[in-house]
Amino acid sequence: MIPNTRPRPLDDFAAMTGRSLTRLLRSPDTMIMGVALPVMLLLLFVYVFGGAMKTATGYLDYVVPGIILLCAGFGSSQTAVSVTGDMVHGIVDRFRSMPIARSAFLFGHVASSVIRNLLTSLVVIGVAMIMGFRPTAGPIQWLAALAIVALFILAISWLATALGLLAGTEEAANGFTFFLLFLPYVSSAFVPTDTMPSWLHAFTENQPVTPVIETVRGLLLGTPVDDTALIAVLWCVGIACAGYLWAITLFTRRTAR
């Protein structure tokens, strides 16, 4: 009997996702650092800077949504490095010689990034609740907030995958994702935007992270969301589509050599 070698995209996708998650389990220091850094920042901002911050709510409640999104930024750097590592160490050439759907490699990295970053976000929320974080959200608001966070992580993961394909070394991939880590700091994550200089205020109000943070904050704490949720979704979908198309284009060019 001739074996069935037709591509099975869903099976390949699951196999590649499992491979990426298995690699993560074999490198627990990466996961620990991915969780430890956001938790340390949460402790730093609340206990060191929190007393000097003036916000409409308690500073812990105010800062948690920003820390959650910061987790995605830290996770994206690991995604980019993993993609670059696979490209430069030859494993992709081996995959190309096997009956594997070409897109499964990219989708596997993105799916594992989403799972990893969602788990990290849940850990951060748990630590925040131990510290006294008390959101007023009901089940529907919680689900909506987590959906927005997941959509943002998906968008950042595709962008990080494209950056990983663009980089020639793992060090370069880590450097390319710096601006993804920087964006939450220049947003409403840690201080209200109206406390910033006018020229910076204009940027923070119109960059993608701020509407996502304000939407998550509004859903969890009951503050008005208005049209911010739609803007957040549009930003995330736009970034995800751009990252996907960029990644597919780069992967096609690099594997055609």
N, C-alpha and C positions, 0 to 999 in steps of 0.2 A: 504494500500500500504506500502510495506517495504521500508524505506528510503534508499537511495543510500549512502552507507558508504565506497565506494571504494576511495582510496587515489587519490587526485587531486593535483599533485605536484605543478603545476603552481599557482593554487588558494592558496594553503598552503604557497607557497613561497611569494606571494603578501601579504597575511595576516600577515605573520611574519615580513616582511619588514615594513609594515604599523604599526605594533605594536612597533617596535624599533624606528621608526621615531616619533610616537605619544609620546612615553616615553621621547624622546629628547625635544619635544615641551613643555612637562610638567615640564621640568627641564631647563629653559632658561639660568640659570647661567652656566651650563655646556657648552652650545653653545657659550655663551658670552666669557667664558674663552678660549675656543678653538680658537676663532677668535682674542681675545685681545692679547694673548701671542705672536703669530707670528707677529702681527702688531707692538707690543711694541718692539720686537726684530728687526724688520725692521727699525723702527725709531732709535733705539739705535745704530745699526751698521752703518746706513747712516749718522746720525747727530753727533754721538759721536766718532766713530772710522773711519768713511769714509774718513776724511781728511788725515789720516795717511796711508791709503791703496793705493798701487800702482798697478793699473790694466790697461789692454789694453783699456778698455772702462771706462766710468764714473762708479763710484762705485755703484750707485743705479742700473744701468742696470746690473752690474755684480752680485749683491747679490740677486736680486729678485728670480731667479730660485731656489737658495738654500733655501730661506725662504718658497717658495711654497712646497718644499719637506719636510721641517721641519714641516709644517702643518700636513702632513700625519703621522709623528711621534707622534705629540701631540694627534691626533685623534685616533691612534692605542691604546694608553693607555686607552682611554675611552671604546673602543671596548672590550678590554680584561677584564676590570672591569665589563662591562655589562654582558658578557658571564659568568664570575665567579659568579656574583650576581644571575643570573638565575639558575645556577647549585646548589648553596648552599642554596637558599631560597625555593627550592622545586617546582618551577613552571614547570620545565622539567618533573617531575613525573606526574604532571597533564596533560601535553601535551601528555605523553605516553599513558594515558588512553583514549585519543581522537583519532578519525580516521584522524590523521595528518601524512603526510610523514615525516619520521624521519630526513631527510636531510634538511627540510624546516627551522628548528630552526637555523642551522648554516648558511645557505644561506641567511636567513633574516638578521642576524647580519652583515654579510659581505656586503650585498647590501646596508643596511642603512649606514654603515661606508663609503662606496664609495660615496654615495650621499652627506653625511654630509661633508666629506673632500673635495669633488669637489666644493661645495658651499663655504666652507671656503677659498679655494684657489682662487676662483673668487673674493671674498671680498678683499683678500690680493693684488691681481693684480689691483683691482680698487683703493685701497689706494695708491699703488705704482704709478699708472698713475696720480693721483692727485699730488703726490710728484714730478712728472717729468719723470717717466719711459716712454720711447718712443721706443718700439720695432719696428723693420723694417719689421717684418713678414707680409706676405700676408695671405689671408684666408686659403689656403692649409697648410702653415707653422703653423698657429695658431691651426688648427684642429689636425695636427700631434703632436704638442707640448702637447695639452690637452690630446690626446690619450696616449702619453707616461706617462703623469702624472697620468691618470686614471689607466693605467696598473700597475704603481708603487703602487698606493693606494690599488688596488686590491690585489697585492702581500703582502703588509704589513698588510692588513686587515685579510687575511687568517692566516698569521703568528701570529698576535695578538690574533685571535680566538683560535688557538692552545695553546698559552700561557695562555689564560683565562681558558681553560679546564684543563691545567696542574696545575694551582694555586689552593690552597685550600681556600684562603680568597681573598677578594677584594683588601686588602692592598698588598698582595703578587703579585696579578696580575698587579697592578700598578708598583711594583718594577721590575717585569720580563720584562717590556717593556722599561726599562731605556736605554738599549743598542740601541734600535730603535731610541730614541731621541738623543743619543750620536753620532751615525754614521755621520750625516750631518756635525757635527763640525770637524770631522777628514776626510774631503773631500775637494773638490774644491769649496765648497759652499760659503765660506767667504774670502778666500785668494787663490791665485794660488798655486798649489802643489809644484812648483819648488822653492818656498821660504822656504819650510820646510826642516828639516834635512834629510839626504839621507835615513836613516832607516825608517823614517815616510813617506817620499815621496813614497817609494815602496808600503807601505800599502795603502795610499790614492789613488794611481793610480789603485790598483787592488781590491778595495772593491766596492760593488754594487752601492752605491749612486753616486760616481763620474761620471761614464759614463751616468747615467740618467740626472744628472745636466748639464753635458757638451752637451748632446743632446738637452735638452730643451733650454739651452743658445744659442746653435748654430742655432736652428730653429727660435727663437725669435729675435736674434740680427744679424743673417746672417753670423756668423763665421763658419768655416769649421766643418762639422760633420764627414765625412769620414765613417769609420767602427764603430764609437762610438755608433751609433744608434742601430746597430745589437747587439753589446755587451750589451747595456742597455736592449734591448728587451729580450735577452737570460737570463740575470740576473733576470729580473722581472718574466718571465715565470717559471724559475727554482724555485724561491722563492715561487711563487704562488702554484705550483704543490707540493712542499715539505710541505708548510703550510697546503694545502688542505688534503693531505694524513695523515699528523700528526694529524690534527683536527678530521678527520673521525675516525682514529684509537682510539684516546683518548675518543671521544664521545661514540663510540661503547663499549669500556671497562667500562666507567663510568655508562652508562645506562643499562649495562647487570647485574649490581649488584642487 
